Amino acid sequence: MELDTQELREQIIRPTLQYLGKDSDAAENLLIALAQLNQHSLCRQNKAYGIYQIDAALHQRIWNKYLAFEPDLASKIRGLASQREFLNNPHTELTTNLAYATAIAWAIHLAFPQSKHPCQQTPTDAAGKEQQATGS
């Protein structure tokens, strides 16, 4: 099942951004674009979750390296997550809870505005990351 872009914007993205106090046309458009990138099967990552294709490592990193230092935003985002499932398996919230996934995708943009989505990376970008990781 796919969500219509207008439905995603009006029913998920806009209300979530309004709840976070971060609503703007630019923010909505960014999140729509990210969701659309992930609809293409070539962009889907094996171990990434939900319409924004956020992997577990990035999900943990946004909580540990950014939201831990933004307690008001963290509290609002945590308020979007389910009580029990978030504690049992927080990463599944990215698939089953579209408002939570949208809030996390927005937080990732706030924390790492220059980062590229995996579908936007060129072979040169990927090679550069490999060199950085290996220290070459």
N, C-alpha and C positions, 0 to 999 in steps of 0.2 A: 504494500500500500504506500502510495506516495502522497505527500501533502502538496496541495496547490500553493504556489508562491504567495498569493494574496492571503490565503488562509493561514499559512505559516506566519506571515507578517502580522496580520490582524489578531490572530488567536494565541500566538505563542510569543513571538519576538517583541512586539510593541508592549504588551502587558508586562512582560518580564523586565524590559528596560525601564518602564515606568515605575515598577515596584522598586527597582534598584536606584531610581532617581537619575538615570543615565540616558533618558530617551532623546533621540534625535533621528532625523532622516538618515544621516550619514551612518550612524550606528546600526540602524535597521538594514540599510543597504549592504553594509559589510557582512553582517550575519547571514543575510539572504545569499550573498555571493559565496560565503564559506559552505553553506548547506548545499548550494547548487553544485559546487565543485565536487562534493562527495557523492552526488547521485550517479556519477560516471563510474562504472565498475573498475576502470583503470586506476582511479584515484583511491579506491578503497584499500585500506591497510588491513592485514590479517588480524592483528590484535588491537584494533582501534574500535571505539564504541560510539554508537549513535550517529545522528545526522551530521555532526561536526567532525567525526572520526578522530576523537581524542584518545590517545593511548593511555594506559595505566601510569606509565612513568611521567608523562606530562601532567596528568591529573594530580598525581602526588606532588609534583614539583610546584604546581600553581598554589596548592594549599600550603606547602612547607616554605616556599621561598617568597611568596607574595601575599597571600591572604592571611598568613600568620601575622603579618605586619599591618594589615588593614582590617582591624577587628570589626568595624561597623559593616563594611562590605561582606566580610566573612560571615557575620551573623545573619545578614539578609540572605546570602546564598545558602547557608546551612538550613535556614528556615524553609527553603524551597524543597529540600530533600525529605524523603520519607523517614519516619522515625526509626523503624527497625531495619529495613533493607540497607539503608546507608551504613549502619554499623556492621552489618553482616558482610556486605559486598558493595562498597561505595562506587565502584566502577560501573556496575550495572545501572546505576541512576542515570548515567550518560545515555543509555539506550532507552530506558523505560520512562524517564521523566524529562520531557522536552523543555520545560521551564528551567529546571536545574541545569541541563546541558547547555542551554542558551546562556545562562548566567556564567557558567564556567568558561564557555567560548569567549564571552565578552571580557572576563577577567584575564584570560590568556592574552587577548589583544592589549589590554591595559598594561599588563606586566611585560610583555614582549612585543611591542608594536612593530619592530623591524623584522620579526621572524616571518619566514615564508611557510605557507602551507605545503605539505609534501607534493601536491600536484603542481605547484608553481615552481618547484626546484628544477633547475637545468642540470645536465650531467656535470657541468663545472661546479655548481653549488654542492652537489653530492660529493664530488671528489674533494672539494675544499673541506667539507665536514669530516671526511675520512682522514685527511691529512691532519686536521686539528686533533682528532681523536687519538691518532697514533703518535702524534708529536713530530711528524716528518716535516 
